[in-house]
């Protein structure tokens, strides 16, 4: 998108989105060969197209996606993104809510993580229609080896709980990683000092490390029911969470409409889940 086209399209955004898009304008217009800035540029371009059709919800989702890649990418030297995010931006990932299933009980959720060649993704879905994902590029504070996968499985749980807030108090959580389940149960029993091997406990810019926050949260959720589900066994919620995590990971290196793909999959898997539950 050329500079003049960008300027005209910006006027279609709401004041808040307009301000956020302007903050990263120079970076996406000079994306060059940086893969993170190019994904951000494509996301922002799609946001502007969404605004032309009055799809303001999706415009907001896509602006947030563009901000995310500018903020967390391992930008090469000389890239205008520079690996630094605007100081007042937040990186929420992409989230949706399929209202058809709102209010259904009990609330059952699944989380999952995906990791390949330095690119990671976290995903979740709930039986009440909420879904989301967040990309996770490799970070210098990450442990190596098997702990890297375990840490990201637990980060996916933290993403879900942070989105649900108080709604997580009576949640049935399905996890396909037995190692992650062991830590979650230990934290629920008060052993919050236990952490995966190699996990960096130094404070982050935004406060305590993710798993430290997660351990403290799980310790005060006695009503949280933790259950194991076998991976790739056809369980609709687990398959949905796995798909969310995979989409998040792939979006770091591929250009496609990740939000639309995730929503379509969430609708399909949730329909299967509820049909199966009704037939039981």
N, C-alpha and C positions, 0 to 999 in steps of 0.2 A: 504494500500500500504506500503510495506516494505521500509526501508531506501535506500537500494541499487537500488530498482526499481524506487524510487522517483528520485534518482540522475541521473539515465539514462534518465528518461522521461524529466527532467528539460532541458536537452541539446536540446530538440526539440523546446523549446519556443524561441520566439524572445528575443533579449538582454534585452529589457525593461520588458517584462513579466517574463523573467528568474530572473531578479533582484528582482521584486516584490514578486515572489513566494518564493524565498530564504528567504526573510525577515520574512515570516510567517511559514517557514518550520518546525521549532522546535515546534511550537504551534499545528499545525495540526497533526504531527506525534505522539504527546502525548495528543491527544484530551481527552482520558479517557471517563468519563461519562458526561462531560459538553455538553449539547445539542447544544450550539452555535458553539463550536469548532468542534463537529462532523459534523454539516452541512457544516462548512467551509472546513473540510477535504474532505467531499464528493464532494463539488464544485471544489476543487483544483484537486482532482483525475479525475473528468470529464474533467477539462481543459487540463490536461496532455493527456488524451485519445483523446480529440479533436485535439490536436497538432499532434498526430501520424497520423491523417488522413488529415493533412494540413488545418484543419478548424481553422485558426488562429483568425478569428473574434470571434468565439464562445469561443475559448480559452481565449481571453481577457475578454469577458463578464463573464466567470466563475471565472477567477482570481479575478476580481472586486467583485464578489459575495462572494468569500472566505474572502477577505479583509474586506468586510462589516460586516460579522458575527463575525470576530475576534474583530473588532473595537467597535461595538455597543452592543454586548451581555452583559447580566447581569451574568457574569461568576461567578460560585461558588468559595468560598474561596479555595485556593490551586490550582486552575486551571492555567495552564501555559499561558492561554490567558490573565488572570489578569484584564480583562476589559479595557485594554489600547491598543490603535492602534499604529502602526508605525507612527512616527511623520510626515512623508511626504506623507502619503497615503490620498486618497480621497474616499468618499463613495457615488458613483453616483447611486447606484441601478442598474437595468437592463433596457436597452433601445434598441429599434429596429426601423427599417425604411423599410416599404414595398414600394419599389420604383414604383410599378405599379400605385400608386395613386398620385405620386409626381406632383405638379404643378396644381392640380385641385382646382378650386375656387367655392364658397368662402371657406375659411379655418374654419372649425367647429370642436370644440374639446369638449370632456367630461372628467370630473374628478370624482373620487369617493374615499372613504376610507372605510376600514373594521376594526372592532375591536372586539376582543373576548378573554377573560381570559388573559389579559395582553399582548396579541400579536396584533399588528396592521399592516395595509398595506395601501399604497397609490397607486393609479393607474390613468393612463390617456391614451387617444387615440385621434388622430386627423384624420379628413377626408382625409388628404394628406398622410396617411400611417404611421405616427409616433406613437409609443406606448412605454409605460414604466411602471415600478413599483418600489417601494422601500419598504422594510420591516421597521417596526417601533416598536421595543420593548418598553415596558413601561419605562418612564423616570421619575426621581424624580421631574423634573420641570413641569410635566404635571398636569393640573387641574383634579379634580374628577367629577364624575357624568356626566350629559348631556354635560357639556362643553368639556369633553375629546373627545367625538365623533365630536363635532363641530370643535374643534381645528384641528383634523386630516382631516376633510373635507377641511379646509382652507389650511392645509399643502399640500394636493394633488394639489390644485390650484397653490401654490408656486412652487412645483416640475415641473409642466407643464410650467409655465412662465419662469422658469430658464432654461429649456431645449430649449424653442423656441427663447429666446433672442429677437432680433428686430422683428422677425416674429409674435410676439404677438400683434403688434400695431393695426391690423385690424382683430382681432379674434372674432368669435362668440363662446362664452363659455357656455356650458350646465352644469348646476349644479342641483342635485336633492334635495339638502338641502335648505329649505327656510331660515333657520337661517343663513347659510353660505352666501346665496345670499344677505341677509339684510346687513351683514358686508361688503361684497364686494361693494355693491352700496353706502354705507355710505363712504367708503374709496375713491371711485371714485369721490364722491362729496366733498372731502377734509377733511372729519372728521376722520383723521388717528389716532386720540387719542383713538378711541373706540376699546376696546378689549374684548374678551369673559371673563366672570367671572372666576376669579381664575388663569388667565394666568400669568405666571411669566415673568415680564419685565426686570429682571436682565440680563446684558450682558452675552452672551455665550462665550465659548472659541474661537469660530470663528467669533465673532462680535455680531451684534444686533440679537435679537430673530427672528425666522422665520416669525412670523406674523407681526412684525414691518417692516421687509424688504418687505413683501408682501403688506402691506398697502401703503407704500411709492411707490412701483412699480405701483400698481393699480391707484393711484392718478394721475400718469402722463401718463396714457393710456386712453385718452378720446375716442379713436376709439374702445375700447374693448366693445363688446356687450354682456351683461349678460342675460341669459335666464334660466327659470326654466323648468326642465323636470321631469315628475313624475317617481319616482323610480319603477323598476320592472314592467314597462308598456310595455316592448318589444321594446323600442327604441334601435336600434343596437349600437349606440355609447355609450349610457349610460350603456347598458348591458356589452359592452366590457370593459369600465372603471371599472365597478363593479367586473368583472372577474379578471382584473389585480390586483385590491386591495385585492381580496380574495386569489389569488395565492401568493401575497407578504406576507400576514398574515400566510397562511398555511405553507409557506416555513420555518418559524421559528421553527415549531414543527414537520414537516414531511419531509421525504427525497424523493424528486422526481425532475425531470428535469423541474424546474420552467420556465426557459427561453424558452425552446421548446414548452411547454404547452401554454405559453402566446402568442408566435408568431402564433401558430396554431389558437388560438381563435381570435386574431387580424385579421388575414387573413379572417376568416369566417365571423365575424361581419362586417368588412369593405366591403366585397363583397355584403353582404345583404344590407348595407347602400347605396352603389352606384347603385345597381340594383333598389332599391326602388326609389332613386332620379331620375334615368333615366325614370322610368315608370310614374312618377308624371306629 
